[in-house]
């Protein structure tokens, strides 16, 4: 597993952004690399597909609320660690804590961090705790994907030391989403949530609340929340657990 060392990372200059080629996604799902062959590099080119919000996955409970949402974990503790060590899971993270929580979809300019919400000191701490947890537990990580927003790729970088930006994980530029825009968000992330990871690895996705909600009906609250999904061979998935940022270090070795 490749995880980030404890060295401090500094992003030089306000608005500086590490450039990374966005990869494309393809259907039907079988592997992450195959999925990424279809994703366009501009948000406007992402196809809008009518995908049922509750089709193709199973969950126990989920919803928006203060703190950790009501959710019945199918796997927890040592059982969860054992499963993740075998690989085959998609781990979706909402980015870590930001300085303020406000909608910046309309004003944000990709590549200019000073136009976006940024990670707070607590967000940096959360990201590093996640990475330390994965390292301590020896959880195998394959691909690491992030939206183009600075708070997302910085979360991925601090936790795992690497990432690939994917435009399809971005928000549409709107404060209130139309049904077509919700479908656009689903079409961008669903192939990634259902793609089978490379053998013996887990795929990490760092993204945003509304995008995950559009695909699953679950609002990932609070910031830094992770949901663990198990893709199946028929292009569906089960949501098996969720984790707060500080819970990774509390799991048994």
KADA-V399910 format. One record per pair of residues at least 4 apart in sequence whose C-alpha atoms are under 8 Angstrom apart, sorted by the first residue. I is the first residue (numbers start at 1). J is the second residue. Records with the same first field share a line. If there is no record, write none. Layout:
BEGIN
I = J / J
END
This chain:
BEGIN
1 = 135 / 138 / 139 / 140 / 141 / 142
2 = 140 / 141 / 160 / 161
3 = 131 / 134 / 135 / 159 / 160 / 161
4 = 131 / 157 / 158 / 159 / 160 / 161 / 162
5 = 161
9 = 158
11 = 16 / 17
12 = 16
14 = 112 / 113 / 114
15 = 111 / 112 / 113 / 114 / 115
16 = 111 / 112 / 113
17 = 111 / 112 / 113 / 150
18 = 111
19 = 111
20 = 164 / 165
21 = 164 / 165
22 = 40 / 41 / 164 / 165 / 166 / 167
23 = 36 / 37 / 39 / 40 / 41 / 164 / 165 / 166
24 = 35 / 36 / 37 / 38 / 39 / 40 / 41 / 166
25 = 32 / 33 / 34 / 35 / 36 / 37 / 38 / 39 / 40 / 191 / 192
26 = 34 / 35 / 36 / 37 / 38 / 39 / 191
27 = 34 / 35 / 38 / 191
28 = 35 / 191 / 235
29 = 34 / 35 / 191 / 194 / 195 / 196 / 235
30 = 34 / 35 / 195 / 196 / 233 / 235
31 = 35 / 195 / 196 / 197 / 198
32 = 36 / 192 / 195 / 196 / 197 / 198
33 = 37
34 = 38
35 = 39 / 191 / 192 / 195
39 = 46 / 166 / 167 / 168 / 188
40 = 45 / 46 / 167 / 168
41 = 45 / 166 / 167
42 = 46 / 167
43 = 167 / 168 / 170 / 172
46 = 168 / 184 / 187 / 188
47 = 184 / 187
48 = 180 / 181 / 183 / 184 / 187
49 = 183 / 184 / 186 / 187
50 = 183
51 = 55 / 183 / 186 / 187
53 = 214 / 215 / 216 / 217
54 = 215 / 216 / 217
56 = 235 / 236 / 237
57 = 216 / 236 / 237 / 238 / 239
58 = 237 / 238 / 239
59 = 238 / 239 / 240
60 = 71 / 72 / 73 / 239
61 = 70 / 71 / 72
62 = 69 / 70 / 71 / 217 / 218 / 219
63 = 69 / 70 / 217 / 218 / 219
64 = 69 / 218 / 219 / 220 / 221
65 = 69 / 221
66 = 221 / 222
67 = 221 / 222
68 = 221 / 222 / 225 / 244
69 = 220 / 221
71 = 241 / 242
72 = 241
73 = 240 / 241 / 242
74 = 240 / 241
75 = 79 / 80 / 240 / 241
76 = 80 / 81 / 241
77 = 81 / 251 / 252
78 = 82 / 251 / 252 / 253
79 = 83
80 = 84
81 = 85 / 137 / 139 / 251 / 252 / 253
82 = 86
83 = 87
84 = 88 / 89 / 139 / 140 / 202
85 = 138 / 139 / 140 / 200 / 201
86 = 140 / 200 / 201
87 = 140 / 197 / 199 / 200 / 201 / 202
88 = 196 / 197 / 198 / 199 / 200 / 201 / 202 / 203 / 230 / 231
89 = 196 / 197 / 201 / 202 / 203 / 228 / 229 / 230 / 231
90 = 193 / 197 / 202 / 203 / 204 / 205 / 228 / 229 / 230 / 231
91 = 202 / 203 / 204 / 205 / 226 / 227 / 228 / 229
92 = 204 / 205 / 206 / 207 / 226 / 227 / 228 / 229
93 = 204 / 205 / 206 / 207 / 208 / 224 / 225 / 226 / 227
94 = 152 / 206 / 207 / 208 / 209 / 220 / 223 / 224 / 225 / 226
95 = 151 / 152 / 155 / 206 / 207 / 208 / 223 / 224 / 225
96 = 119 / 123 / 124 / 126 / 127 / 151 / 152 / 155 / 223 / 224 / 225
97 = 119 / 120 / 122 / 123 / 124 / 126 / 223 / 224
98 = 117 / 118 / 119 / 120 / 122 / 123 / 151 / 223
99 = 117 / 118 / 119 / 120 / 121
100 = 117 / 118
101 = 117
102 = 117
103 = 175
104 = 108 / 116 / 117
105 = 171 / 172 / 173 / 174 / 175
106 = 173 / 174 / 175
107 = 115 / 116
108 = 112 / 115 / 116
109 = 113 / 115 / 116
110 = 148 / 149
111 = 148 / 149 / 150
112 = 116
113 = 117 / 118 / 149 / 150
114 = 118
116 = 149 / 150
117 = 150 / 151
118 = 150 / 151
119 = 123 / 124 / 151 / 154 / 155
120 = 124
121 = 125
122 = 126
123 = 127 / 155 / 224
124 = 128 / 155 / 158
125 = 129
126 = 130 / 224 / 245 / 246
127 = 131 / 155 / 156 / 158 / 159 / 224 / 245
128 = 132 / 158 / 159
129 = 133 / 159 / 245 / 246 / 248 / 249
130 = 134 / 159 / 245 / 246 / 248 / 249
131 = 135 / 158 / 159 / 160
132 = 136 / 159 / 249
133 = 137 / 248 / 249 / 250
134 = 138 / 139 / 248 / 249
135 = 139
136 = 249 / 253
137 = 251 / 252 / 253
139 = 202
140 = 200 / 201 / 202
141 = 201 / 202 / 203 / 204
142 = 197 / 198 / 201 / 202 / 203 / 204
143 = 163 / 197 / 202 / 203 / 204
144 = 156 / 160 / 162 / 163 / 164 / 203 / 204 / 205 / 206
145 = 156 / 163 / 164 / 165 / 166 / 203 / 204 / 205 / 206
146 = 152 / 153 / 156 / 163 / 164 / 165 / 166 / 169 / 205 / 206 / 207
147 = 152 / 153 / 165 / 166 / 167 / 168 / 169 / 170 / 206 / 207
148 = 152 / 153 / 165 / 166 / 167 / 169 / 170
149 = 153 / 170
150 = 154
151 = 155
152 = 156 / 206 / 207 / 208
153 = 157 / 163 / 165 / 206
154 = 158
155 = 159 / 206
156 = 160 / 161 / 162 / 163 / 206
157 = 161 / 162 / 163
166 = 170
168 = 185 / 187 / 188 / 189
169 = 185 / 188 / 189 / 207 / 208 / 211
170 = 185 / 207 / 208 / 211
171 = 185 / 208 / 210 / 211
172 = 177 / 181 / 184 / 185
177 = 181 / 182
178 = 182
179 = 183
180 = 184
181 = 185
182 = 186 / 211 / 214
183 = 187 / 214
184 = 188
185 = 189 / 211 / 214 / 215
186 = 190 / 211 / 212 / 214 / 215
187 = 191
188 = 192
189 = 193 / 211 / 212 / 215
190 = 194 / 215
191 = 195
193 = 229 / 231 / 237
194 = 231 / 232 / 235 / 236 / 237
195 = 231 / 235
196 = 231 / 232 / 233
197 = 201 / 202 / 203
198 = 202
207 = 211 / 212
208 = 212
209 = 213 / 219 / 220 / 221
210 = 214 / 219
211 = 215
212 = 216 / 217 / 218 / 219 / 220
213 = 217 / 218 / 219 / 220
214 = 218
220 = 225 / 226 / 227
221 = 225
224 = 244 / 245
225 = 242 / 243 / 244 / 245
226 = 242 / 243 / 244 / 245
227 = 239 / 240 / 241 / 242 / 243
228 = 239 / 240 / 241 / 242
229 = 237 / 238 / 239 / 240 / 241
230 = 237 / 238 / 239 / 240
231 = 235 / 236 / 237 / 238
232 = 236 / 237 / 238
243 = 247 / 248
244 = 248
246 = 250
247 = 251
END
